[in-house]
Amino acid sequence: MADNAYHFVDRWRVEGDVKEVADILEDALALPRWWGSVYFDVTEIEPSGEDGTGKLISLRAGGWLPYTLRINFRTIESRYPHGFTMDATGDLEGKGIWTFRQDGPFVLITYDWTIKANKPIIEKLSFLLKPIFRSNHSWTMKRGEESLKLELLRRRAKSTEDASAIPAPPQPSFVVRLLNLNR
């Protein structure tokens, strides 16, 4: 594998229904609201077709390291409500495959992400700092699982009062906030 190539397989387990999980994760425009620790800006460039494919979104994201990524994602396959596949271009280039499987009262979520880094700082320093970049990815995905669980609770709240008792999703890292990279 090239020094600037990465393969991540992340697994989450959340209480819920596969359709409600799919509805949340496929709604890219809502990412900054519920997964704002990682996704700062999301814009839909092209809508999806009737089969759920073709949607192109542009986003700015980050982790705990002091840089942001600009990535375009295009949905190339929809298996609604059991997942979808995206091609990525920009600072990261490759393919992401989300898979959702019902397991009793839980949904097992797998994200299989194969990419190469095009952002100069990652591309040039991957040979040396790959463990730190992997740790940054792990941090973002842990925030995602935590944020998804909170979003599911918010959506199921019976009243505004119940919803307000649910903690806010995690915020961007201190370093990112300090450097105002999430504006």
C-alpha positions in Angstrom: 0.0 0.0 0.0 1.4 3.4 -0.9 2.5 5.7 1.9 -0.4 8.0 1.3 -3.0 5.2 1.0 -5.3 4.2 3.8 -7.9 1.5 4.5 -10.2 1.9 7.4 -13.0 -0.4 8.5 -15.2 1.1 11.3 -18.0 -0.7 13.1 -20.7 0.9 15.1 -23.6 -0.7 17.0 -26.6 1.5 17.8 -30.0 0.8 19.1 -32.6 1.5 16.4 -34.1 0.5 13.2 -32.1 0.1 10.0 -34.4 2.6 8.1 -34.0 5.4 10.7 -30.2 4.9 10.6 -30.2 5.0 6.8 -32.3 8.1 6.8 -29.9 9.9 9.1 -26.6 8.8 7.4 -27.9 9.4 3.9 -29.0 13.0 4.7 -25.6 14.6 4.1 -26.9 18.2 4.5 -27.8 17.5 8.2 -24.3 16.3 9.0 -23.1 19.7 10.5 -26.1 19.7 12.8 -25.7 16.3 14.4 -22.0 15.4 13.6 -20.6 18.9 13.8 -17.4 17.8 15.5 -16.3 16.6 12.1 -18.5 18.1 9.4 -18.4 21.9 9.3 -20.0 22.7 5.9 -21.9 20.5 3.5 -23.4 21.6 0.1 -25.4 19.6 -2.3 -24.0 20.1 -5.8 -26.3 17.7 -7.6 -29.4 15.8 -6.3 -29.7 12.1 -6.5 -31.7 10.3 -9.1 -34.8 8.2 -8.4 -32.7 5.2 -7.6 -30.7 7.1 -4.9 -27.5 7.4 -6.9 -25.8 10.4 -8.5 -26.0 12.8 -5.5 -22.9 14.9 -5.3 -22.0 16.7 -2.2 -19.1 19.0 -1.3 -18.0 19.2 2.3 -15.4 20.6 4.6 -14.4 18.3 7.5 -11.8 17.9 10.2 -10.7 16.0 13.2 -8.5 16.8 16.2 -5.5 17.7 14.0 -5.2 21.3 12.9 -6.2 21.0 9.3 -9.5 20.6 7.4 -10.3 18.5 4.4 -12.3 19.5 1.3 -14.0 16.4 -0.2 -16.7 15.8 -2.8 -18.7 12.6 -2.4 -20.9 11.1 -5.2 -23.3 8.3 -4.3 -22.6 5.6 -6.9 -24.7 2.8 -5.4 -27.8 2.8 -3.1 -28.9 -0.3 -1.2 -31.5 1.6 0.8 -32.1 1.0 3.7 -29.1 -1.3 3.9 -26.4 1.2 2.9 -24.8 3.0 0.0 -21.4 3.5 -1.7 -19.7 6.8 -2.4 -16.7 7.9 -4.5 -14.6 10.6 -3.0 -12.5 13.2 -4.8 -10.6 16.2 -3.4 -8.2 16.1 -0.5 -9.1 12.4 -0.1 -9.8 10.2 -3.1 -11.3 6.7 -3.0 -14.4 4.8 -2.1 -16.5 4.6 1.0 -19.0 1.8 1.6 -21.7 2.1 4.3 -23.5 -1.1 5.3 -26.4 -1.2 7.7 -27.7 -4.5 9.1 -30.5 -5.1 11.6 -29.6 -7.2 14.6 -32.6 -7.5 16.9 -33.1 -4.0 18.5 -29.7 -2.8 17.2 -28.2 -1.8 13.8 -24.8 -2.9 13.0 -23.1 -0.3 10.9 -19.9 -0.8 8.9 -18.0 1.9 7.1 -15.3 0.5 4.7 -13.2 3.5 3.6 -10.3 3.0 1.1 -8.6 6.2 0.2 -5.4 8.0 -0.8 -4.5 11.4 0.6 -4.2 14.2 -1.9 -4.0 17.0 0.7 -0.3 18.0 0.6 0.3 17.8 4.4 -1.1 14.3 4.6 0.3 13.1 1.3 3.8 14.3 2.1 4.0 13.2 5.7 2.0 9.9 5.6 5.3 7.9 5.5 6.2 9.3 8.9 2.9 10.2 10.5 0.5 7.5 9.4 -0.3 6.4 13.0 -1.3 10.0 13.9 -3.5 10.3 10.8 -5.1 6.9 11.6 -5.7 8.2 15.2 -7.3 11.3 13.8 -9.7 9.1 11.7 -10.5 7.0 14.8 -11.3 10.1 16.7 -13.7 11.3 14.0 -15.5 8.0 13.8 -15.9 7.7 17.6 -17.5 11.2 17.5 -19.8 9.9 14.7 -21.0 6.9 16.6 -21.6 9.0 19.7 -23.4 11.7 17.7 -25.6 9.2 15.9 -26.7 7.7 19.2 -27.7 11.2 20.4 -29.4 12.0 17.1 -31.5 8.8 17.4 -32.5 9.8 20.9 -33.5 13.3 19.8 -35.6 12.0 16.9 -37.5 9.6 19.3 -38.1 12.2 22.0 -41.8 12.5 22.8 -41.6 16.2 23.6 -39.5 19.3 23.3 -38.7 19.0 27.0 -37.5 15.4 26.5 -35.4 16.4 23.5 -33.8 19.3 25.4 -32.6 16.8 28.1 -30.5 15.0 25.6 -26.9 16.2 25.5 -25.7 18.2 22.6 -23.5 16.4 20.1 -19.7 16.6 20.6 -18.1 19.8 19.3 -15.0 20.2 17.1 -11.7 19.7 18.8 -10.2 22.4 20.8 -7.4 22.9 18.3 -9.8 23.3 15.4 -12.0 25.8 17.4 -8.9 27.7 18.5 -7.6 28.1 15.0 -11.2 29.0 13.8 -10.9 26.4 11.1 -14.6 25.5 11.3 -16.0 28.9 10.2 
